[in-house]
Amino acid sequence: MSEITPRLFKEEFRLSSDAHADLVLQRMRRDRETLIVIPGGHSEEYRSLVLSVNRREGWLIIDELQPDLGNRRLEEGLPFFAIGRAEKIYAAFQGELLERLSWQGYGALRIAFPRAVFYLQRREFFRVPVSLGDVSSVELARHGAAALRASCLDISASGMRVTLPLDESIALHVGERLQAARFTLQEVYMEPEAEVRYVEAPGRLPQRRLRQVGLRFLGLAPRLRERILQYVQRRDRELLRKH
């Protein structure tokens, strides 16, 4: 969520009507997408689900948070932030707890219908795991240093996640601007500039010899961005059919 959250709460992504907000929230309920809840004044995240949406009466029902500390945080009365997805696109809102209650035999929370819902509405942030052979080995060309070889795990029009040997990945750091990330996607060659956005922490690597690194594309040509989007949509349909 750390990559998406700063982009979401911007006026340009604010839905202009309650009807549109209701539609997005209903999609989240229908798809049973995980809802990340961040209590106001705190940094920890809790998971929930949208269970019911009633715009006319001005409320939503969401699943109670686990552990119970999250529910007690909300009872402090501060507005909280909630982030989820509707049809694979990120959505977020600021919420206010009305009451704790039992919903269909289980603990739940009634919250006020959001005054504003933010909906990313940009396909380039949706990424998919690549199929074997669809993306070639990735060459990370660095300024003033030797290039590194990596393997692509997943891709979107905004960037990709790669793995590379643990000893080689030590040279990379968050914020580094790469001269290029060179790769071929289904026989289409690309070499956008890139920025290192994420480097997997060593503590998460017991017994592993590979490290994951997140890259953000810079200056990707529109025709190449559209080519990636077409691949993402096609690959997503393949995965949906498979499951």
Secondary structure, DSSP 8 states (H G I E B T S, - for coil): -TTTHHHHSSGGGB-S-HHHHHHHHHHHHHHT--EEEE-TT----EEE-EEEEETTTTEEEEE--BSTHHHHHHTT---EEEEEEETTEEEEEEE-EEEEEEETTEEEEEEE--S-EEE---GGG--EE--TTTB--EEEEETTEEEEEEEEEEEETTEEEEEEEHHHHTT--TT-EESEEEEEETTEEE--EEEEEEE--GGG-TT--EEEEEEEEES--HHHHHHHHHHHHHHHHHHHHH-
